[in-house]
Amino acid sequence: PIFLVSGPDLVIAAGRAGIIGAFPTQNCRTVDELDRWFAEITAALTVDGECLPWAVNLITHRTNARLAEDLALVERYRPPVVITALGSPVPVLDAVHAYGGIVIADVADLTMARKAAAAGADGLACISVGAGGHTGSLSPFAFTAEVRSFFDGLLVIGGGISDGRGVAGAVAAGADLVYMGTRFLPAAESMAVPEYKAMVVDSGPADLIVSAGITGTPASWLRPSLVANGIDPDALGEAAPDRNYQAGDSAVRRWKDLWAAGQGLGVVDAVTSVDEIVDALATDYLGALERLTSLPVKASPIHV
């Protein structure tokens, strides 16, 4: 669910390619626009009376004044997966469970993970170090191991995963699914402007900075986008502004002019279609599985 980047074209292409596409409701400026997006996605992904999996992201933080209206549309269109972010999953659980959907809660640390699990979330999306946008600080392997010690529901891991080998590693570590955002930023079907796509293609992990100085919460930003808008990445300091996750209407707008990305951007080298991305992911994933199963026990890299 990439803020101001994922929309109907990306979600539909993802669903048709065999993965789960997602978008945040805040990508729509109005409830009427969100209604149109829901209708378009539902119609395009319904095959023989059954809807292919897709997901919508709801910000449940108190700053989202539109949550009730957006949730009403969720109840009407019934997306199979609802992801909650920047707040508790509690406000949406009853509504989504009532129509048979599942709720996955974005969590960035173990405290949040335990609270979301106790609240009744069906799944946890563990945002780890290396993720784009509002990022985490835990290793994906450590995060997965800790969460699996108290949670047996759907576990999604995200952070720096941009190829099929990373998917295989996450699954081997205990995850059921992975989150990918950065890999699809420059997809032909994404809403990112051409300059944003080009910057992702041309940049690497050294071009990122993690700072709370933009939104009040640590996020991973593309340094060149900050510089282009007159912001010195090295002068953001430790002091964080009050939390504000919206794009804003100032001269320099978060997410709109200041662009985020995760550490997986190093493997992104071209603007390609979702179909091409998924084919490459599948090829690398199967290759990684073959490599794992072909390793003899005596050649195991684990030494005691």
KEKE-3310 file (N, C-alpha, C; in steps of 0.2 Angstrom, whole numbers, plus 5000, padded with zeros to 4 digits):
npx = (5004:5006:5008:5001:5005:5001:4987:4971:4975:4988:4984:4975:4982:4992:4983:4979:4991:4994:4997:4995:4988:4988:4981:4982:4967:4969:4975:4965:4957:4944:4929:4920:4928:4935:4925:4923:4935:4935:4924:4929:4940:4934:4926:4935:4943:4934:4930:4921:4911:4918:4930:4946:4960:4963:4969:4965:4971:4969:4971:4972:4975:4972:4972:4966:4953:4943:4940:4928:4920:4927:4928:4914:4913:4922:4914:4904:4910:4918:4933:4944:4955:4960:4971:4978:4985:4997:4990:4978:4971:4958:4947:4942:4940:4927:4919:4925:4927:4914:4909:4917:4930:4948:4959:4974:4987:4998:5014:5027:5036:5039:5031:5019:5016:5012:5001:4992:4990:4984:4972:4965:4969:4970:4982:4999:5008:5025:5035:5050:5068:5075:5063:5053:5046:5037:5047:5054:5064:5069:5078:5072:5073:5075:5063:5053:5056:5054:5040:5034:5035:5024:5013:5002:4996:4993:5008:5017:5031:5041:5053:5066:5065:5066:5067:5065:5073:5074:5061:5060:5069:5062:5051:5057:5061:5050:5039:5023:5019:5026:5029:5030:5035:5044:5049:5039:5037:5043:5035:5026:5013:5011:5006:5016:5026:5035:5048:5050:5050:5061:5071:5071:5075:5088:5095:5103:5105:5113:5108:5098:5090:5085:5074:5065:5061:5053:5039:5037:5038:5050:5055:5060:5068:5072:5087:5090:5078:5075:5085:5082:5072:5076:5080:5091:5097:5106:5104:5093:5091:5088:5077:5059:5045:5028:5017:5012:5005:5000:5000:4999:4998:5007:5021:5032:5028:5025:5028:5022:5031:5042:5051:5049:5058:5063:5077:5078:5079:5091:5091:5082:5081:5075:5060:5047:5033:5020:5018:5030:5038:5033:5035:5049:5052:5046:5054:5067:5063:5060:5072:5080:5074:5077:5091:5092:5087:5096:5108:5119:5119:5131:5137:5132:5130:5129:5138:5142)
npy = (4994:5009:5025:5038:5032:5019:5013:5010:5004:4998:4989:4981:4975:4968:4959:4951:4946:4937:4940:4950:4965:4982:4997:5013:5020:5034:5038:5043:5058:5061:5054:5050:5048:5037:5028:5026:5020:5008:5002:5000:4992:4980:4976:4973:4963:4952:4936:4924:4926:4926:4935:4940:4940:4956:4971:4983:4998:5005:5020:5020:5029:5043:5055:5053:5059:5054:5041:5034:5036:5030:5017:5013:5011:5001:4991:4990:4986:4976:4971:4958:4958:4968:4981:4988:5003:5013:5014:5006:4990:4988:4997:4993:4979:4972:4976:4971:4957:4954:4952:4942:4945:4947:4955:4963:4969:4983:4983:4990:4987:4976:4978:4984:4974:4964:4970:4971:4958:4953:4961:4954:4954:4946:4944:4950:4963:4964:4977:4980:4985:4994:4995:5005:5022:5025:5017:5002:4996:4984:4969:4959:4945:4943:4950:4941:4929:4932:4936:4925:4917:4920:4921:4914:4917:4924:4929:4943:4949:4964:4974:4979:4969:4964:4955:4938:4929:4935:4934:4920:4918:4925:4917:4905:4909:4909:4917:4920:4928:4941:4959:4971:4986:4996:4989:4990:5003:5009:5003:5001:5003:5010:5025:5034:5048:5051:5056:5052:5038:5037:5041:5031:5020:5025:5026:5020:5011:5019:5032:5035:5041:5039:5047:5056:5069:5074:5069:5067:5054:5041:5039:5032:5041:5047:5054:5063:5068:5076:5086:5092:5099:5109:5105:5101:5085:5081:5090:5089:5085:5079:5083:5080:5085:5088:5074:5071:5064:5066:5072:5086:5104:5113:5122:5113:5097:5083:5066:5069:5078:5075:5061:5044:5028:5011:5000:4990:4996:4995:4984:4987:4991:4996:5003:4993:4982:4976:4962:4958:4961:4952:4939:4939:4939:4926:4918:4920:4916:4902:4898:4900:4892:4879:4880:4879:4867:4859:4859:4849:4842:4841:4852:4862:4880:4882:4882:4874)
npz = (5000:4994:4998:4988:4977:4973:4965:4956:4944:4947:4957:4951:4941:4949:4955:4944:4940:4950:4963:4978:4977:4984:4991:5000:5007:5008:4997:4988:4986:4990:4996:4987:4976:4981:4981:4968:4964:4972:4966:4953:4954:4961:4950:4940:4945:4948:4944:4937:4946:4958:4968:4965:4976:4984:4992:5005:5013:5028:5038:5054:5064:5075:5068:5056:5049:5041:5043:5047:5036:5026:5030:5030:5016:5014:5020:5011:4999:5002:5002:5001:5010:5023:5028:5042:5048:5057:5069:5080:5076:5081:5078:5065:5065:5069:5059:5047:5049:5050:5037:5032:5029:5031:5043:5043:5053:5052:5060:5069:5079:5093:5104:5098:5090:5099:5105:5094:5091:5102:5101:5092:5078:5062:5056:5056:5049:5049:5050:5045:5048:5034:5027:5016:5017:5032:5042:5050:5064:5068:5064:5050:5052:5066:5070:5064:5071:5085:5084:5080:5092:5099:5092:5080:5069:5052:5046:5040:5032:5030:5022:5014:5005:4989:4978:4972:4979:4992:4996:4997:5008:5018:5019:5023:5035:5043:5039:5031:5020:5010:5011:4998:4993:4987:4976:4967:4965:4953:4943:4928:4929:4941:4950:4952:4948:4933:4936:4949:4947:4939:4948:4958:4950:4947:4959:4975:4990:4998:4995:5003:5018:5034:5044:5057:5055:5045:5045:5059:5063:5061:5045:5029:5017:5000:4997:4986:4983:4994:4993:4981:4984:4992:5005:5017:5020:5030:5040:5047:5060:5077:5083:5081:5072:5076:5074:5058:5045:5032:5015:5014:5011:5009:5002:4999:4999:5009:5004:4991:4985:4992:4992:4996:4999:5000:5006:4997:4984:4977:4968:4958:4942:4931:4922:4922:4918:4929:4927:4922:4933:4942:4936:4936:4950:4953:4946:4952:4965:4964:4960:4971:4981:4975:4976:4990:4993:4987:4994:5002:5018:5025:5020:5025:5030:5043:5058:5073)
capx = (5000:5011:5005:5001:5008:4997:4980:4967:4979:4993:4981:4972:4988:4994:4979:4979:4997:4994:4999:4989:4989:4985:4982:4979:4962:4971:4977:4959:4956:4937:4925:4917:4934:4937:4919:4924:4941:4932:4920:4933:4944:4930:4923:4940:4946:4929:4930:4916:4908:4923:4934:4953:4962:4966:4969:4965:4975:4966:4975:4967:4977:4967:4972:4962:4946:4939:4940:4922:4917:4931:4926:4908:4914:4924:4909:4900:4913:4921:4939:4946:4960:4961:4977:4977:4992:4998:4985:4976:4966:4952:4941:4939:4939:4921:4916:4928:4925:4907:4908:4922:4937:4954:4963:4982:4989:5005:5017:5034:5040:5036:5025:5014:5014:5008:4994:4988:4988:4979:4966:4962:4971:4971:4989:5003:5013:5030:5039:5057:5073:5075:5057:5052:5041:5038:5051:5055:5071:5072:5080:5067:5074:5074:5056:5049:5057:5050:5033:5032:5035:5018:5008:5002:4992:4996:5014:5019:5037:5043:5059:5072:5064:5064:5068:5062:5078:5072:5055:5062:5072:5057:5047:5061:5062:5044:5034:5019:5019:5031:5027:5035:5033:5049:5050:5034:5037:5043:5031:5023:5006:5010:5005:5022:5027:5041:5054:5051:5052:5068:5076:5072:5080:5095:5097:5104:5104:5117:5104:5092:5091:5080:5073:5058:5061:5048:5032:5037:5039:5055:5054:5066:5068:5077:5090:5090:5072:5075:5089:5079:5067:5079:5081:5098:5096:5110:5103:5086:5092:5085:5070:5054:5039:5022:5016:5007:5006:4997:5004:4999:4997:5013:5025:5035:5023:5027:5026:5021:5037:5048:5049:5051:5060:5067:5084:5078:5079:5097:5090:5077:5086:5071:5053:5044:5026:5019:5018:5037:5041:5031:5039:5056:5051:5044:5060:5072:5061:5061:5079:5082:5071:5081:5098:5092:5086:5102:5113:5120:5119:5138:5140:5128:5134:5128:5143:5141)
capy = (5000:5014:5032:5042:5028:5013:5014:5004:5000:4994:4984:4976:4971:4964:4953:4947:4943:4932:4943:4954:4972:4985:5004:5016:5024:5041:5040:5046:5064:5062:5048:5049:5045:5031:5024:5024:5015:5001:4999:4998:4986:4975:4973:4970:4957:4947:4931:4919:4927:4926:4941:4938:4944:4962:4973:4991:5000:5011:5023:5021:5035:5048:5061:5052:5061:5051:5033:5031:5035:5025:5010:5011:5009:4994:4986:4989:4983:4969:4969:4952:4960:4975:4982:4994:5006:5019:5014:5000:4987:4988:5001:4990:4972:4969:4977:4967:4950:4952:4950:4937:4948:4947:4961:4963:4975:4985:4984:4992:4984:4970:4981:4985:4967:4960:4973:4970:4951:4953:4964:4950:4954:4940:4944:4955:4965:4967:4982:4979:4989:4993:4997:5012:5026:5024:5011:4999:4996:4977:4964:4955:4938:4944:4951:4935:4924:4935:4936:4918:4914:4921:4923:4909:4919:4926:4934:4946:4953:4969:4978:4978:4963:4966:4950:4932:4926:4938:4931:4913:4919:4927:4911:4900:4911:4909:4922:4917:4932:4947:4966:4974:4992:4999:4985:4991:5010:5011:4999:5005:5004:5014:5032:5038:5053:5048:5058:5048:5032:5037:5042:5025:5016:5027:5026:5014:5012:5025:5038:5035:5043:5038:5053:5058:5076:5076:5068:5066:5047:5039:5036:5032:5046:5048:5060:5068:5072:5082:5091:5095:5104:5114:5102:5097:5079:5080:5095:5088:5085:5074:5085:5078:5089:5084:5069:5073:5059:5068:5076:5093:5109:5118:5123:5107:5092:5076:5061:5072:5081:5072:5054:5038:5022:5006:4998:4986:4999:4993:4979:4990:4994:4999:5004:4987:4981:4972:4956:4957:4960:4946:4934:4939:4937:4919:4914:4920:4912:4895:4896:4900:4885:4874:4880:4877:4859:4855:4859:4844:4843:4842:4858:4868:4885:4883:4879:4875)
capz = (5000:4994:4998:4982:4971:4971:4963:4953:4939:4950:4961:4946:4937:4954:4956:4938:4940:4955:4970:4981:4977:4989:4991:5005:5005:5008:4990:4986:4989:4992:4997:4980:4972:4984:4979:4961:4964:4974:4961:4947:4956:4962:4944:4936:4948:4949:4939:4938:4953:4964:4968:4966:4982:4984:4999:5005:5019:5032:5043:5060:5068:5076:5063:5050:5051:5036:5044:5047:5029:5022:5033:5027:5009:5015:5022:5005:4993:5005:5000:5005:5015:5025:5032:5047:5049:5061:5074:5082:5071:5084:5075:5059:5066:5069:5052:5042:5051:5049:5030:5031:5027:5036:5045:5045:5056:5052:5066:5068:5085:5097:5108:5094:5088:5105:5106:5088:5091:5108:5099:5087:5071:5059:5053:5057:5044:5053:5046:5048:5045:5027:5023:5014:5020:5039:5043:5057:5067:5069:5058:5048:5054:5073:5071:5063:5076:5091:5084:5080:5098:5103:5087:5075:5063:5046:5047:5034:5034:5025:5024:5010:5001:4982:4973:4974:4984:4998:4997:4999:5014:5023:5020:5027:5042:5046:5036:5026:5015:5011:5009:4994:4990:4983:4970:4962:4964:4946:4939:4923:4932:4947:4949:4953:4942:4929:4939:4955:4945:4937:4954:4961:4946:4947:4966:4979:4998:5000:4993:5008:5024:5039:5048:5059:5054:5040:5047:5066:5064:5057:5038:5024:5011:4995:4998:4981:4983:4999:4991:4976:4987:4997:5012:5019:5023:5036:5045:5049:5067:5081:5085:5077:5072:5078:5069:5053:5040:5026:5010:5016:5005:5009:4995:4999:5002:5011:4999:4984:4982:4995:4990:5000:4996:5005:5004:4991:4977:4973:4963:4953:4937:4925:4923:4919:4920:4935:4925:4921:4939:4946:4933:4939:4957:4953:4944:4958:4971:4963:4960:4978:4984:4972:4979:4997:4994:4984:4998:5006:5025:5027:5017:5028:5032:5050:5062:5080)
cpx = (5004:5007:5006:5004:5004:4989:4977:4971:4984:4989:4978:4977:4991:4990:4979:4985:4998:4997:4994:4992:4985:4986:4979:4973:4963:4973:4971:4958:4949:4934:4922:4922:4935:4931:4921:4930:4939:4928:4924:4937:4940:4928:4929:4943:4940:4929:4926:4913:4912:4928:4941:4955:4965:4965:4968:4968:4971:4970:4970:4970:4972:4967:4968:4955:4941:4938:4933:4919:4920:4929:4919:4908:4917:4919:4904:4903:4917:4927:4941:4951:4960:4967:4976:4984:4991:4993:4983:4971:4959:4946:4938:4938:4932:4918:4918:4927:4918:4905:4913:4929:4942:4957:4970:4984:4997:5008:5024:5039:5036:5030:5019:5011:5010:5001:4990:4986:4983:4972:4962:4963:4972:4978:4992:5008:5019:5035:5045:5062:5074:5069:5057:5047:5042:5041:5051:5063:5074:5074:5074:5067:5072:5066:5052:5050:5053:5043:5030:5032:5029:5012:5008:4998:4996:5002:5016:5026:5039:5049:5065:5071:5062:5065:5066:5067:5076:5065:5056:5065:5067:5053:5050:5061:5056:5038:5029:5018:5025:5027:5032:5032:5038:5050:5045:5033:5038:5039:5027:5016:5005:5009:5011:5024:5034:5048:5055:5053:5059:5073:5076:5076:5087:5099:5099:5103:5108:5113:5098:5095:5084:5079:5066:5057:5056:5041:5031:5038:5045:5053:5060:5064:5073:5080:5090:5083:5071:5079:5086:5074:5069:5080:5087:5097:5100:5109:5096:5086:5088:5078:5065:5048:5033:5020:5010:5009:5003:5002:5005:4999:5002:5017:5029:5031:5026:5024:5025:5027:5043:5046:5053:5053:5063:5073:5084:5079:5086:5096:5085:5081:5082:5064:5050:5037:5026:5020:5026:5040:5039:5034:5046:5056:5050:5051:5065:5070:5062:5068:5082:5080:5076:5088:5097:5091:5092:5108:5114:5121:5126:5141:5136:5132:5133:5134:5142:5148)
cpy = (5006:5021:5036:5038:5022:5015:5009:5000:4996:4988:4978:4972:4966:4958:4949:4943:4937:4934:4947:4961:4976:4993:5007:5020:5032:5043:5043:5052:5065:5055:5046:5045:5038:5026:5021:5019:5008:4998:4996:4992:4980:4972:4970:4964:4951:4943:4925:4920:4927:4932:4938:4943:4951:4965:4981:4992:5006:5013:5024:5026:5040:5054:5059:5053:5057:5043:5031:5030:5030:5018:5008:5009:5002:4989:4985:4985:4976:4967:4963:4953:4967:4976:4988:4997:5012:5020:5007:4997:4987:4991:4997:4982:4969:4970:4972:4959:4949:4950:4945:4939:4947:4954:4959:4969:4977:4986:4985:4990:4979:4972:4981:4978:4963:4963:4971:4962:4950:4956:4960:4950:4947:4939:4950:4956:4968:4971:4983:4985:4988:4995:5004:5016:5025:5017:5008:4999:4989:4973:4960:4948:4938:4945:4945:4930:4926:4934:4929:4914:4915:4922:4917:4910:4921:4931:4936:4950:4958:4972:4976:4972:4965:4961:4943:4928:4929:4935:4924:4913:4921:4921:4906:4902:4911:4913:4918:4921:4938:4953:4968:4981:4995:4996:4987:4999:5012:5007:5003:5007:5008:5021:5037:5042:5050:5050:5054:5041:5032:5038:5035:5020:5018:5027:5020:5015:5018:5032:5039:5038:5042:5044:5054:5065:5078:5075:5067:5058:5045:5036:5037:5036:5045:5054:5065:5071:5077:5087:5095:5100:5108:5111:5099:5091:5078:5086:5095:5087:5080:5076:5084:5083:5085:5080:5071:5069:5061:5072:5083:5098:5114:5118:5116:5102:5085:5071:5063:5074:5078:5064:5049:5032:5017:5004:4993:4989:4997:4988:4981:4994:4997:4999:4998:4986:4976:4964:4954:4956:4954:4939:4933:4937:4929:4915:4914:4916:4905:4893:4896:4894:4879:4874:4878:4869:4855:4855:4853:4846:4845:4849:4864:4873:4886:4879:4880:4874)
cpz = (5000:4993:4992:4976:4969:4970:4959:4948:4942:4954:4956:4943:4942:4954:4950:4938:4945:4962:4972:4981:4982:4988:4997:5003:5005:5001:4986:4990:4992:4993:4991:4976:4974:4982:4972:4960:4967:4969:4955:4949:4957:4955:4940:4939:4950:4943:4941:4945:4959:4963:4969:4972:4980:4991:4999:5012:5022:5037:5049:5066:5069:5071:5057:5051:5046:5037:5044:5040:5025:5024:5030:5020:5009:5016:5016:5000:4996:5002:5004:5011:5017:5030:5036:5048:5053:5067:5076:5077:5074:5080:5068:5060:5065:5062:5047:5043:5049:5041:5028:5029:5033:5037:5047:5048:5055:5059:5065:5074:5088:5101:5104:5091:5093:5105:5100:5089:5097:5106:5095:5080:5068:5057:5056:5052:5048:5049:5049:5045:5038:5023:5021:5017:5028:5040:5050:5059:5068:5063:5056:5051:5062:5074:5070:5069:5083:5090:5083:5087:5102:5098:5081:5069:5057:5048:5040:5036:5028:5027:5019:5005:4994:4976:4976:4979:4991:5000:5000:5006:5019:5024:5024:5034:5046:5044:5032:5020:5016:5009:5004:4992:4985:4976:4965:4962:4956:4941:4934:4925:4938:4945:4951:4947:4939:4933:4945:4953:4943:4943:4958:4957:4947:4954:4969:4986:5001:4999:4998:5014:5028:5044:5051:5058:5049:5042:5055:5068:5059:5050:5034:5018:5006:4996:4993:4980:4988:4996:4985:4978:4993:5004:5012:5023:5030:5041:5048:5057:5070:5083:5079:5077:5075:5072:5064:5047:5033:5022:5012:5010:5005:5002:4994:5003:5003:5006:4992:4981:4986:4995:4994:4996:5001:5002:4999:4984:4973:4967:4957:4948:4930:4927:4919:4921:4926:4933:4924:4928:4943:4942:4935:4946:4957:4951:4949:4964:4970:4963:4967:4982:4981:4975:4987:4998:4991:4988:5002:5014:5027:5025:5020:5031:5040:5054:5069:5084)
residu = (PRO:ILE:PHE:LEU:VAL:SER:GLY:PRO:ASP:LEU:VAL:ILE:ALA:ALA:GLY:ARG:ALA:GLY:ILE:ILE:GLY:ALA:PHE:PRO:THR:GLN:ASN:CYS:ARG:THR:VAL:ASP:GLU:LEU:ASP:ARG:TRP:PHE:ALA:GLU:ILE:THR:ALA:ALA:LEU:THR:VAL:ASP:GLY:GLU:CYS:LEU:PRO:TRP:ALA:VAL:ASN:LEU:ILE:THR:HIS:ARG:THR:ASN:ALA:ARG:LEU:ALA:GLU:ASP:LEU:ALA:LEU:VAL:GLU:ARG:TYR:ARG:PRO:PRO:VAL:VAL:ILE:THR:ALA:LEU:GLY:SER:PRO:VAL:PRO:VAL:LEU:ASP:ALA:VAL:HIS:ALA:TYR:GLY:GLY:ILE:VAL:ILE:ALA:ASP:VAL:ALA:ASP:LEU:THR:MET:ALA:ARG:LYS:ALA:ALA:ALA:ALA:GLY:ALA:ASP:GLY:LEU:ALA:CYS:ILE:SER:VAL:GLY:ALA:GLY:GLY:HIS:THR:GLY:SER:LEU:SER:PRO:PHE:ALA:PHE:THR:ALA:GLU:VAL:ARG:SER:PHE:PHE:ASP:GLY:LEU:LEU:VAL:ILE:GLY:GLY:GLY:ILE:SER:ASP:GLY:ARG:GLY:VAL:ALA:GLY:ALA:VAL:ALA:ALA:GLY:ALA:ASP:LEU:VAL:TYR:MET:GLY:THR:ARG:PHE:LEU:PRO:ALA:ALA:GLU:SER:MET:ALA:VAL:PRO:GLU:TYR:LYS:ALA:MET:VAL:VAL:ASP:SER:GLY:PRO:ALA:ASP:LEU:ILE:VAL:SER:ALA:GLY:ILE:THR:GLY:THR:PRO:ALA:SER:TRP:LEU:ARG:PRO:SER:LEU:VAL:ALA:ASN:GLY:ILE:ASP:PRO:ASP:ALA:LEU:GLY:GLU:ALA:ALA:PRO:ASP:ARG:ASN:TYR:GLN:ALA:GLY:ASP:SER:ALA:VAL:ARG:ARG:TRP:LYS:ASP:LEU:TRP:ALA:ALA:GLY:GLN:GLY:LEU:GLY:VAL:VAL:ASP:ALA:VAL:THR:SER:VAL:ASP:GLU:ILE:VAL:ASP:ALA:LEU:ALA:THR:ASP:TYR:LEU:GLY:ALA:LEU:GLU:ARG:LEU:THR:SER:LEU:PRO:VAL:LYS:ALA:SER:PRO:ILE:HIS:VAL)
# end
